Amino acid sequence: MSQGEQPTGDVTLRTPGAGRDERIDFWRGLCILGMVSWHLLTDPSYPTWFSFGVIQPFNFVAEGFVLVAGLVIGLGAARHAEHSVRVSHYLRRALQLLLLHYAVVVALGLIFGASCSEETATGADWVRAILLLEYQPYLGDILSVFVFLFAATPIFLVVQRACGRWALLALSLAVYLAGNLATGGGWSSLAALELNRYGAFDFNTWQFVFVLGLLLGGRFKAITAWGRQNFRPCMAVCVGGFALAFAYRLAVLSGRIPADTLPQSLDFSRHPLTIARLGYVGLQVALIGLLTVRFWDRLADGPVVRWIVMFGRRSLVVFVVSVFLDYALKAAILKTDLGFPANLTIWAAELAALDLVARYGRLPRRHPSR
């Protein structure tokens, strides 16, 4: 990979005849901004009608973040020698993310008391729970699933190169379906095979999103060209499909379709990542991807788009800082008893602080790969 690569953050992507592919920075930045806004606006001081209206268009952000991470891996793998899997590279990135996760957990515990000490008998039990990923704090737990995803990347690449793209897709789909059966299908024996089971994002179902991104990245140029050429029929299918999915989701949220009568695969859970949720957010992602690819020449120089791209370039450090800001700002809202609409200033303050982080915050750079 080129200089400045980060697995969920700063990744330099090269396209023939161009520099950095800023469409990917845009997608990642959109996910980051949606994620940090989602986290803050879940505070009860924001009225439901407002937070629901803001959050709903960003339902895809976690899945989109994972998809883009896989896409970057696919792009990078396509540029390297056919038989070069670079096992040590991906394992090193997984270890770095694991250490970052530990650092975030400990810091949240020391600064905000966000620990599981009340649920454990001793401090040693708390340390053990952290090390084994049995305890993962609210908001910071998406980092843990990336540890497993990057550790598994060499396996994904070996399967793809030895057996082909369709074999990798079939294997990933089988693991995904087994992950859904383990939780909601009565196949309790499969639950023992679930990785990152204590996190909000389990590996077994979320790896499917990552693998889809990896496969997309391997044929990125061809797929984006096809999307531009077939923009209208693709948009018609996606808009129609999303309208149906949105109507179904509203029926479930409103209680017209009682959620407790549905099989788990047809609700909108993220652990496991259900079929219904995957389809719903997948259509959102497809719509955004199509619009970006088709109109990027017109959008690329817009001030809002440039701002979002900036967040995408620093997404990992922005995300980590946002977790601490979220804890601090929610505590400030509680302490001051700040209500709506005055608490909108808190949201604006978070975005302003993260704007400074995105402009000036940098993770340590590594030497470029030779």
C-alpha positions as CSV (number, residue, x, y, z in Angstrom):
1,M,0.0,0.0,0.0
2,S,1.1,3.6,-0.5
3,Q,2.2,6.0,2.2
4,G,-0.3,7.0,4.8
5,E,-2.6,3.9,4.6
6,Q,-4.8,3.2,7.5
7,P,-7.3,0.3,7.4
8,T,-10.4,2.2,8.5
9,G,-8.9,5.7,8.0
10,D,-6.3,7.2,5.8
11,V,-5.9,5.1,2.7
12,T,-4.3,6.5,-0.4
13,L,-6.0,5.0,-3.5
14,R,-4.5,5.4,-6.9
15,T,-6.3,5.2,-10.2
16,P,-4.7,5.2,-13.6
17,G,-3.9,8.8,-14.7
18,A,-5.2,10.3,-11.5
19,G,-4.2,10.8,-8.0
20,R,-6.2,9.9,-4.9
21,D,-9.6,8.5,-5.7
22,E,-11.6,11.0,-3.7
23,R,-14.9,9.2,-4.3
24,I,-13.8,6.6,-1.7
25,D,-12.8,9.4,0.7
26,F,-16.2,10.9,0.2
27,W,-18.0,7.7,1.0
28,R,-15.9,7.1,4.1
29,G,-16.4,10.7,5.2
30,L,-20.1,10.5,4.8
31,C,-20.1,7.4,7.0
32,I,-18.0,9.1,9.6
33,L,-20.2,12.2,9.8
34,G,-23.3,10.1,9.9
35,M,-21.9,7.9,12.6
36,V,-20.8,10.7,14.9
37,S,-24.1,12.6,14.5
38,W,-26.0,9.4,15.2
39,H,-24.1,8.8,18.4
40,L,-24.7,12.2,19.8
41,L,-28.3,12.6,18.7
42,T,-29.4,9.4,20.5
43,D,-29.1,11.5,23.7
44,P,-32.7,11.8,25.1
45,S,-32.4,15.6,25.2
46,Y,-33.0,15.6,21.5
47,P,-36.7,15.0,20.6
48,T,-37.5,11.8,18.8
49,W,-39.0,13.5,15.8
50,F,-35.8,15.5,15.2
51,S,-33.2,12.7,15.9
52,F,-35.3,10.2,13.9
53,G,-35.4,12.5,10.9
54,V,-31.7,13.1,11.0
55,I,-30.6,9.6,11.8
56,Q,-32.8,7.6,9.3
57,P,-30.9,8.8,6.2
58,F,-27.7,7.5,7.8
59,N,-28.8,4.0,8.6
60,F,-26.1,2.7,6.3
61,V,-23.1,4.3,8.0
62,A,-21.7,1.3,9.9
63,E,-22.2,-1.1,7.1
64,G,-20.8,1.5,4.6
65,F,-17.7,1.9,6.8
66,V,-17.0,-1.8,6.7
67,L,-17.8,-2.1,3.0
68,V,-15.4,0.7,2.1
69,A,-12.7,-0.9,4.2
70,G,-13.1,-4.1,2.3
71,L,-13.2,-2.2,-1.0
72,V,-9.8,-0.6,-0.2
73,I,-8.4,-4.1,0.5
74,G,-9.7,-5.3,-2.8
75,L,-8.2,-2.4,-4.7
76,G,-4.9,-2.9,-3.0
77,A,-4.8,-6.7,-3.6
78,A,-5.6,-6.1,-7.3
79,R,-2.4,-3.9,-7.6
80,H,-0.1,-6.5,-6.0
81,A,1.4,-9.6,-7.5
82,E,-1.0,-12.4,-8.1
83,H,0.5,-14.7,-5.5
84,S,1.3,-11.9,-2.9
85,V,-1.1,-12.1,0.0
86,R,1.0,-10.1,2.4
87,V,0.0,-12.0,5.5
88,S,2.3,-10.1,7.8
89,H,0.9,-6.7,6.6
90,Y,-2.7,-7.5,7.5
91,L,-1.9,-9.3,10.7
92,R,0.2,-6.2,11.7
93,R,-2.8,-4.0,11.0
94,A,-5.0,-6.2,13.0
95,L,-2.6,-6.1,16.0
96,Q,-2.4,-2.3,15.7
97,L,-6.2,-2.0,15.8
98,L,-6.4,-4.4,18.8
99,L,-3.9,-2.2,20.7
100,L,-5.8,0.9,19.7
101,H,-9.0,-0.8,20.9
102,Y,-7.4,-1.6,24.3
103,A,-6.2,2.0,24.6
104,V,-9.6,3.4,23.9
105,V,-11.3,1.1,26.4
106,V,-8.8,1.9,29.2
107,A,-8.9,5.6,28.5
108,L,-12.8,5.6,28.6
109,G,-12.6,3.8,31.9
110,L,-10.1,6.2,33.5
111,I,-11.7,9.4,32.2
112,F,-15.4,8.6,32.2
113,G,-15.7,5.6,34.4
114,A,-16.9,3.6,31.4
115,S,-15.9,0.2,32.7
116,C,-17.5,-3.1,33.7
117,S,-16.0,-3.0,37.2
118,E,-19.5,-3.1,38.7
119,E,-20.1,-6.4,37.0
120,T,-16.9,-8.0,38.0
121,A,-15.6,-9.1,41.4
122,T,-12.1,-7.7,41.1
123,G,-9.9,-5.4,39.0
124,A,-8.2,-8.5,37.6
125,D,-11.6,-9.7,36.3
126,W,-12.1,-6.3,34.6
127,V,-8.7,-6.6,33.0
128,R,-9.4,-10.1,31.8
129,A,-12.8,-9.0,30.4
130,I,-11.1,-6.3,28.4
131,L,-8.2,-8.4,27.1
132,L,-10.6,-11.2,26.0
133,L,-13.0,-8.6,24.4
134,E,-15.8,-9.7,26.8
135,Y,-16.2,-6.1,27.7
136,Q,-16.5,-3.5,25.0
137,P,-17.6,0.1,25.8
138,Y,-20.5,1.8,24.0
139,L,-19.5,3.5,20.8
140,G,-15.9,2.3,20.7
141,D,-16.8,-1.3,19.9
142,I,-16.7,-1.1,16.1
143,L,-12.9,-1.2,16.3
144,S,-12.9,-4.8,17.6
145,V,-14.6,-6.2,14.6
146,F,-11.9,-4.7,12.4
147,V,-9.4,-6.7,14.3
148,F,-11.0,-9.9,13.2
149,L,-11.7,-8.6,9.7
150,F,-8.1,-7.7,9.0
151,A,-6.8,-10.9,10.7
152,A,-9.0,-12.9,8.4
153,T,-8.1,-10.9,5.2
154,P,-5.2,-13.3,4.2
155,I,-7.7,-16.2,4.3
156,F,-10.1,-14.3,2.1
157,L,-7.4,-13.5,-0.4
158,V,-6.0,-17.0,-0.4
159,V,-9.5,-18.5,-1.1
160,Q,-10.2,-15.9,-3.8
161,R,-6.9,-16.6,-5.6
162,A,-7.0,-20.3,-5.2
163,C,-10.7,-20.9,-5.9
164,G,-12.0,-17.7,-7.5
165,R,-14.3,-14.8,-6.6
166,W,-17.4,-16.9,-6.6
167,A,-16.0,-19.4,-4.2
168,L,-15.1,-16.7,-1.8
169,L,-18.5,-15.2,-2.1
170,A,-20.1,-18.6,-1.4
171,L,-18.0,-19.3,1.6
172,S,-18.7,-15.8,3.0
173,L,-22.4,-16.2,2.4
174,A,-22.4,-19.6,4.2
175,V,-20.7,-18.1,7.2
176,Y,-23.2,-15.2,7.2
177,L,-26.2,-17.4,7.1
178,A,-24.8,-19.7,9.8
179,G,-24.3,-16.6,11.9
180,N,-28.0,-15.7,11.5
181,L,-29.1,-19.3,12.3
182,A,-26.9,-19.4,15.4
183,T,-28.7,-16.5,17.0
184,G,-32.2,-16.6,15.7
185,G,-32.7,-20.0,14.0
186,G,-32.4,-22.3,17.0
187,W,-29.0,-23.7,16.0
188,S,-27.4,-22.9,19.4
189,S,-24.5,-25.2,18.7
190,L,-23.3,-22.6,16.1
191,A,-23.1,-19.9,18.7
192,A,-19.9,-21.3,20.1
193,L,-18.3,-20.5,16.7
194,E,-19.3,-16.8,16.8
195,L,-16.3,-14.4,16.8
196,N,-16.5,-11.1,18.6
197,R,-19.8,-12.3,20.2
198,Y,-19.6,-9.7,23.0
199,G,-19.3,-6.8,20.6
200,A,-22.1,-4.9,18.9
201,F,-20.6,-6.1,15.6
202,D,-20.1,-9.8,15.4
203,F,-17.5,-11.1,12.9
204,N,-19.6,-13.9,11.5
205,T,-22.3,-11.8,9.8
206,W,-20.4,-8.5,9.3
207,Q,-17.6,-10.3,7.4
208,F,-20.0,-10.7,4.6
209,V,-20.2,-6.9,4.1
210,F,-16.4,-6.7,4.2
211,V,-16.0,-9.5,1.6
212,L,-18.6,-7.8,-0.7
213,G,-16.4,-4.7,-0.5
214,L,-13.3,-6.7,-1.2
215,L,-14.8,-8.3,-4.3
216,L,-16.1,-4.9,-5.4
217,G,-12.6,-3.4,-5.0
218,G,-11.1,-6.1,-7.2
219,R,-13.3,-5.1,-10.1
220,F,-13.9,-1.5,-9.1
221,K,-13.1,0.2,-12.4
222,A,-15.3,-2.2,-14.4
223,I,-18.2,-2.0,-12.0
224,T,-18.2,1.8,-11.8
225,A,-18.0,2.1,-15.6
226,W,-21.0,-0.3,-15.9
227,G,-22.9,1.7,-13.3
228,R,-22.4,4.9,-15.3
229,Q,-23.5,3.2,-18.5
230,N,-26.6,1.7,-17.0
231,F,-27.4,4.4,-14.5
232,R,-31.1,4.9,-15.3
233,P,-32.2,1.2,-15.0
234,C,-30.0,0.7,-12.0
235,M,-31.5,3.7,-10.3
236,A,-35.0,2.6,-11.1
237,V,-34.4,-0.8,-9.5
238,C,-32.7,0.6,-6.5
239,V,-35.3,3.4,-5.9
240,G,-38.2,0.9,-6.3
241,G,-36.5,-1.6,-4.0
242,F,-35.6,0.9,-1.4
243,A,-39.2,2.3,-1.4
244,L,-40.5,-1.1,-0.6
245,A,-37.9,-1.8,2.0
246,F,-38.5,1.6,3.7
247,A,-42.3,1.0,3.8
248,Y,-41.7,-2.4,5.4
249,R,-39.3,-0.8,8.0
250,L,-41.8,1.9,8.8
251,A,-44.5,-0.8,9.3
252,V,-42.2,-2.6,11.7
253,L,-41.2,0.5,13.6
254,S,-44.8,1.7,13.9
255,G,-46.0,-1.7,15.1
256,R,-48.3,-2.3,12.2
257,I,-46.2,-5.4,11.8
258,P,-45.4,-6.6,15.3
259,A,-41.7,-7.2,15.6
260,D,-42.1,-10.0,18.0
261,T,-44.0,-12.0,15.4
262,L,-41.2,-11.8,12.8
263,P,-38.3,-14.3,12.5
264,Q,-35.1,-12.6,13.5
265,S,-33.8,-12.6,9.9
266,L,-36.7,-10.2,9.0
267,D,-36.1,-7.7,11.7
268,F,-33.5,-5.0,11.6
269,S,-30.9,-6.2,14.1
270,R,-27.2,-5.5,13.8
271,H,-26.1,-8.5,15.9
272,P,-26.5,-10.6,14.0
273,L,-26.7,-8.5,10.9
274,T,-30.0,-9.7,9.6
275,I,-31.1,-10.3,6.0
276,A,-33.7,-7.5,6.2
277,R,-31.2,-4.9,7.5
278,L,-28.6,-6.0,5.0
279,G,-31.1,-5.5,2.2
280,Y,-32.3,-2.2,3.5
281,V,-28.9,-0.6,4.0
282,G,-27.5,-2.3,0.9
283,L,-30.1,-0.4,-1.3
284,Q,-29.1,2.8,0.5
285,V,-25.5,2.2,-0.2
286,A,-26.2,1.3,-3.9
287,L,-28.2,4.5,-4.4
288,I,-25.4,6.7,-2.9
289,G,-22.8,4.8,-4.9
290,L,-24.6,5.2,-8.2
291,L,-25.3,8.9,-7.7
292,T,-21.6,9.5,-6.7
293,V,-20.2,7.6,-9.7
294,R,-22.6,9.3,-12.2
295,F,-22.3,12.9,-11.0
296,W,-18.9,13.0,-9.4
297,D,-17.6,15.4,-12.0
298,R,-20.2,17.9,-11.0
299,L,-20.0,17.2,-7.2
300,A,-16.3,16.9,-6.7
301,D,-15.5,20.7,-6.3
302,G,-18.5,21.6,-4.2
303,P,-17.6,23.0,-0.7
304,V,-19.7,20.5,1.2
305,V,-18.3,17.6,-0.8
306,R,-14.7,18.8,-0.2
307,W,-15.5,19.0,3.6
308,I,-16.8,15.5,3.6
309,V,-13.8,14.2,1.7
310,M,-11.5,15.8,4.3
311,F,-13.2,13.8,7.0
312,G,-12.8,10.6,4.9
313,R,-9.0,11.2,4.7
314,R,-8.7,11.3,8.5
315,S,-11.6,9.0,9.4
316,L,-9.8,6.7,11.9
317,V,-8.5,9.5,14.1
318,V,-11.7,11.5,13.7
319,F,-13.7,8.5,14.8
320,V,-11.6,7.8,17.9
321,V,-11.7,11.5,19.0
322,S,-15.5,11.5,18.4
323,V,-16.0,8.7,20.9
324,F,-14.4,10.7,23.7
325,L,-16.2,13.8,22.6
326,D,-19.5,12.0,22.6
327,Y,-19.0,10.9,26.2
328,A,-17.9,14.4,27.3
329,L,-20.7,16.2,25.5
330,K,-23.5,14.0,26.6
331,A,-22.2,14.5,30.2
332,A,-22.3,18.2,29.6
333,I,-25.9,18.1,28.4
334,L,-26.9,16.1,31.5
335,K,-25.1,18.4,33.8
336,T,-26.4,21.7,32.3
337,D,-29.9,20.2,31.7
338,L,-29.7,21.6,28.2
339,G,-32.8,21.0,26.2
340,F,-33.9,21.4,22.6
341,P,-33.2,23.4,20.5
342,A,-30.3,24.9,22.6
343,N,-28.6,21.5,22.6
344,L,-28.1,21.9,18.9
345,T,-25.1,24.0,19.8
346,I,-23.5,20.9,21.3
347,W,-23.9,19.0,18.0
348,A,-22.4,22.0,16.2
349,A,-19.6,22.2,18.7
350,E,-18.8,18.5,18.1
351,L,-18.7,18.9,14.3
352,A,-16.5,22.0,14.7
353,A,-14.0,20.2,17.0
354,L,-13.9,17.2,14.6
355,D,-13.4,19.6,11.7
356,L,-10.2,20.8,13.4
357,V,-9.1,17.1,13.9
358,A,-9.8,16.3,10.3
359,R,-7.8,19.3,9.2
360,Y,-4.8,18.9,11.5
361,G,-5.0,15.5,13.1
362,R,-2.6,12.9,11.8
363,L,-1.8,9.4,12.8
364,P,1.9,8.4,12.8
365,R,3.0,7.7,9.2
366,R,4.7,4.5,8.2
367,H,7.3,4.2,5.5
368,P,5.8,3.4,2.1
369,S,5.8,-0.2,1.0
370,R,8.7,-1.0,-1.3
